[in-house]
Structures are given as structure tokens and as C-alpha cells.
Amino acid sequence: MALPRKVLIIANPVAGHGRTKKRLPALRSALENLDIPYDVVETERRGHAVEISREAAQNGYDVLAAMGGDGTISEVVNGLMQAREEGRESSVKLAVIPSGTGNDFAVGSGLFATWEEAVRALTKPSVRYMDVFLFSDSAGFTRYVVNSVGIGYDAYVVKRVLELGSRKIGGLSYMFEALRGIVHFDPAPVSISLEGAPRVTYEKTWVCAITNSQVFGGGLKVNPDASTDDGRLNVAFLHGVPRKNLLPLVLLVRSGKHVGREGVVLKAATSIELSAPDGFPCHADGDIVDVRFPMKVQVIPKAVPFVANGRA
């Protein structure tokens, strides 16, 4: 891939608890020092990056760069995929400039650990085609997912933090709600069908994590064998674990040492259909979804070209 003619930076100024906004002057300076032509647009509301990327896909940019966390990347991917649905296909590539709190997709897919590394890669870029997921439910809701769909305890924690408006507190709010959830969240039976096979029910499911990369939930290596370009989704169940054992198990998940432990089930497939009790919490790339079960997640293989490090 040649040096990009023009890059559109789609920046979420509140990502990373406001750090993205503070990094923009340094980002501009770095791009100018590298002689990379660019524009910057800051998102103003939830869903704004979807609108921006959908329109920008055919406006002369050859790279759309999502600067923020998983939610920002997800919105940019949704905009690009919607443009394709509307017949406005283009050769635009996507770049990830990690500047969120967890940066699970950037880390878990092996792209870039820092925003500086991502910007430098634009000078000698290569392209990696990566999978995305199509998520749908029985009420007709659909969206594309770049990193993860989760139901259960992890979605409960995210929902609580958002309801309390405590994002401004930072990671401490998530830690508090995670500990609170161990006491107050009630696991439930979850049934799955992989690729149309007969349903299997996991009683007392704490977490069902359907991931594209290895990592979700702010650094939890929940699916160590996952790959973003293998044409498969990976599913992790934590179920049947006594409440008192949940925290030690979650701590093992952070380093991927939960594999083989009692109450842990790992699967891989090209599609999954899943049922759970009404109201069981669900998120898609960190956005809470009022899902109507059954829901389905399927892989779209190598759907999106991402800018990677050409020196690797």
C-alpha cells in the first residue's frame, strides 16, 4: 500500500476519559512532520462516527482513521459497511489510532499499542483484511460488530456504569460496579446453537463472550485462540461457578489462564444463535443493546481492510 493521499481522522474527543481531545495537537504535529495530508473531524454524539464514515467513504479519502476506543472503531466500521449496503462501495482503508480506555480491538488484533505507533505506520503501511460480525435479534435489530458481543455479568457492569453516569470517574467506577455485580448480578440459563446444530443450554451463565479478537472487557484475554482474520467467531462461557469463585476466575481470565478450568467452555464457529431470559443484559462493542432473544451473530470473513504496519 502506497503512502495515503489523504487521511480523515475521526476522533472521539471524550474517549479515554478525555485524553483523545488532549492528544489532538500532538497528532496534528506528527502527521505534518510525516508529510501526511489529513483532515480531522471530532464526533459530537453517539452514532456520529457512523454518519461521518458513511459519507466520507466516497469523498476522496483513501484512509479513514478511528481515533478512540472500541466504540469509535465500531461506529466507523458500521458506517463503512452501511455505505456498501447502499451501493457506495469504495477502496477506502480503515486505520485504528488507539486512544480509548481499554483499546481491546487494537491490542487483541495485534495492530498497534499506542497512537504514535499507529501514526508512524501510515508512512509504510500494509493492509490486513479482517473479519467483522453481523449481529441481529428477533425484533429486526441489526448492527456490525468489530470486537465483541457479550451477555451477562460484563454487560451488567457496563450498563450500571452508564446508568449512573459515572464514566467521568474513570476505571474506578468500573472496578466498583464489577465488585458490586458479583454480589447483585444473577446468572441465568443461556442456550446456544452453533452453525445450526442442536441447542445446548448452560445453566447459571455468568458470561457469554463472543469475540473477534482475543481480548474484551478492558484487557481480559477471554478467547486466547481467537484471530480477527480466521473467518470464525470465538465463544467463551463462564457458567455454573459459585458466586464466591467468580472473582478469582475473572482474575485468571485477564491472563488467559482460565482455559481448562471448571465452569469454562470455549467454542469456535462461523455463526451462533443464542437465547436467554428477557432482560438479560447484552452489549455490542461496549454499547448496551436492548436485545430481543433469540439473537444471532455471524462472521463476515475479511470484510474490512485495516492499515497495518508495513515494517512487520
N, C-alpha and C positions, 0 to 999 in steps of 0.2 A: 504494500500500500504506500503510495506516494505521500509526501507532506500535504496535509489538508489545505485546500484552497481557502476555506472559511469555516470556522467553528462557532456554533451557537452554544454558549454556556447557559443552561437553565438552572439557576441557583435558588435553592430554598433558604431564605435568609435566617429562618428560625431553626434550621437543622443543627444538630449538635449543641442544643441549648444556646443558640445564637452565635456560635463560633463561625458558622459559614459567612454570615454578614461581615464579621471582623476580618475574615481571610480574603475577601474580595479585592482589596487594594493590592495585596501581595500576589494574588492570582493574576491580576491585570499586568502587573510589572513583570512577572515571569513569562507570560505569553508574549509581551512586547519584546523582551530580551531575546526570546527564541524566534522572533520574526514570524509568529503565527497570527494570521488575521482572525479576528474574533468579534463577536457581539456578546453582550451579557444581558439577560433579562431575569429579573427576580420574580419569583412566584408571590402572589398576593393572597391566596386562599387555597384550601384543599381542592384538588382537582384541576388547578390552574395549569400545572405542568402537562396534563393530558391535552388541554386545549392548545397550549403553545407548541408542543411537539407535533400534534396532528397537522397544524397549519404550516409549521416550519419544514416538514418533511419534503416539500417540493418548492422551497423558496430559495434555492441556490446554495444551501449549506450542504457540505458533504460529511460533517460530523455534528451530531447533537450530543452535548456533554451534560450529563446529570450530575450536578454538584449538590450533595446532600447525603441522606441515608437511604435505606432500602425503600422507603415510601416514595422518595423523589424518583429513584430509578424505576420503580414500578409504574409511576404515572407516565414517565417518558416512554416506557415500553408500551403501555396501553395506548398512548397517542399514536405511536408509530403503527401499531397493529390495527387500530381503527382506520388510519389513513389507507392501509392496504385493503381493508374491507370496503372502503369507499372507492376503490379503484385508483387511488393516487399513490401507486407503488413508486418507490424511488430507490436510488442506490445509497441512501444516507446510512452512515455507520453510527453506532452509539458508543460513547465513551463514559466511563464511570470515574468521577472525581470524588473519592470518599471524603465526606465531611459531616457524617452523621454521628450518632451516639455509639451505635454498635458496628455499622458497616458490615453486616453479616454476608451480604452477597459479594462484595468486593473481596473480602478475606476468604470466604468459603469457596469461591470460584477460582482463586489463585490469580486474580487480576492485580490489584495494587493495594498496598497497605497504607499509603499516605497520598494526600492530594498532590504533593510535589512530584512524587514518582509518576503519578498519572499524567501530569502536565509534560514532564520530560519525555514520556513515551510517545507523545504526539509528534516528536521530531523524527522518530524512526519507528513508525507504527507497523504492526501486522494486524491481521483480523482473525478473530475466533468466532465461529458461528456457535451460538449457544441455544439450548432449549428454553422454551417458556411453557407455562401451563395455561390451559383454558379451564376456568373454574365456573361451574354453573349449579343452580339449585332448582328445586321443583316448582318454584314460583316464576321461573324465567329469567332470574338474575344471572348475568354473565360478566366476567372480567378476566383479564390476563394477569398472571402471577409470575414474578421473576424469581422469587426465592422460596417462599414457604406459605403453606396454609396450615393453620393449627386450630384444633378444637380442644376445649377442656381448660385445664389449670392455667396454661400460659396465656390463653385468650382472656380468661377471667382477670388475670393480673393487669393486662393491658387495658381492659375495659374499666376496671376500677380506677386506674390512674387517670384515664381520660375523663371519667365521670366526675372525679374530684378536682379536675383542672390543675393537677399537681405536676405537670410536665416541667414547670419552672423550677421545681425543687431539684430536678436532675435525677441522677441514679439512685439517690436515697429514697425517692418516692417509690421506685420500682422494687427496691430491696424491702421496704416496709410492706408493700402490698403482696410481695411474694411470700413473706413470712406470715402475713395475715391470712393469705389464701390457703396455706397448709392447714390452718385451723378451721376456716369457714367454707372453703370450697368442697362440694360433694361430688365425688366421682360418679359416673353413670355408665350403663352398658352402651357400647358402640359396636355396630355391625358393619362389616366391610365385604365388598366383593371385588376381587382383583381380576381385571380383564374378563368380566362376565362369569367368573367361577362362582360356585355356590357360596352363600354368605357364611361368614364366620363372626361370631359375637364374642367380644372381650368384655367381661363383666368388670365393673368398678374401674373404668378407664379414667386415669388422671390426665393423660396427654395423648393425643394422636397428632404427630407432626409429619406432614407431607412436604418434603423438601426437594429443591433442585440442587442446592449446594450442600456441603457437609454441615453448615452452621446455621443456627437460628437462635432467636431469643436473646440476642446480645452476647454471642460468643459461645453458646452451647453446641458442642460437637455431637449433635444428636444422631446423625446418619454418617458415620465415618467413611462409608464406601460410596457415598453419593458423588456424582460428577455432573457438571452443568452441560455436558455435551455428549452424553451417552444414550440419549433417547429414552430415558427411563426416569420415573419418579421414585423416590425412596420414602418409605413409611416407617415411623417408629411409634410403637405403643408402649406406654408405661401404664400397667394395669395390675389390679389385684394386690397392690402394695399397701401394707398397713400405713395409716397416717403417720405414725411415728418414724417410719422408714423412708418417707418421701424426700425429706431434705438431704439425707446422706446420698440417696440415689441421684438427685439433681446435681449435687456436687460432683459426682462421678461423671455425669453427662458432660460437664464442662471440658473434660479432657478426653472424652471418648472411652472412658474405662467402664462404662455401664454395659458394654456388649457382653452377652452371655450371662448377665445377672438375672436372678429370679424376677419375674414381672416385666421383663423387657422383651419385646418382639420386634424384629426388623424384617421388612419386606421390600421388594422392588417390583415394579410393574410399569406398563405403559398407560394404564388408566385405573382409577379406583372409584367405586361408588360407596357411599358411606351414609349410614343412618344413626341418629342419636335422638334423645328426647327433645321435644320442643324447648327452645330457650337455652339449650346447651351452648356456651359461648364459642364463637368462631372468629378468627381473624384471617385476613389475606394480606400478606406482606405488611403486617402490623396494623392494618385498618380493620376495625371491628365491622363484621358483616352480620346483619340480621338474617341468617340463613334459614331457609325452609327445607328441611330434610325430606327425602334423601338429596344429597349433594353429590356432584361428580367432579373429579379432577382428571384431566387427560393431558398427555405430553404433546406438544408441537415440536418435533425434533429440529434442532439447528435453525430456529426461526429468525433469530436476530444476530446480525454481525456486530460484534463488540470490538473496539480498539484494544489491542493487547500490546505487550512490549516486544517490539521487533528485535530487540537485542537478546531475548531469551533463547 
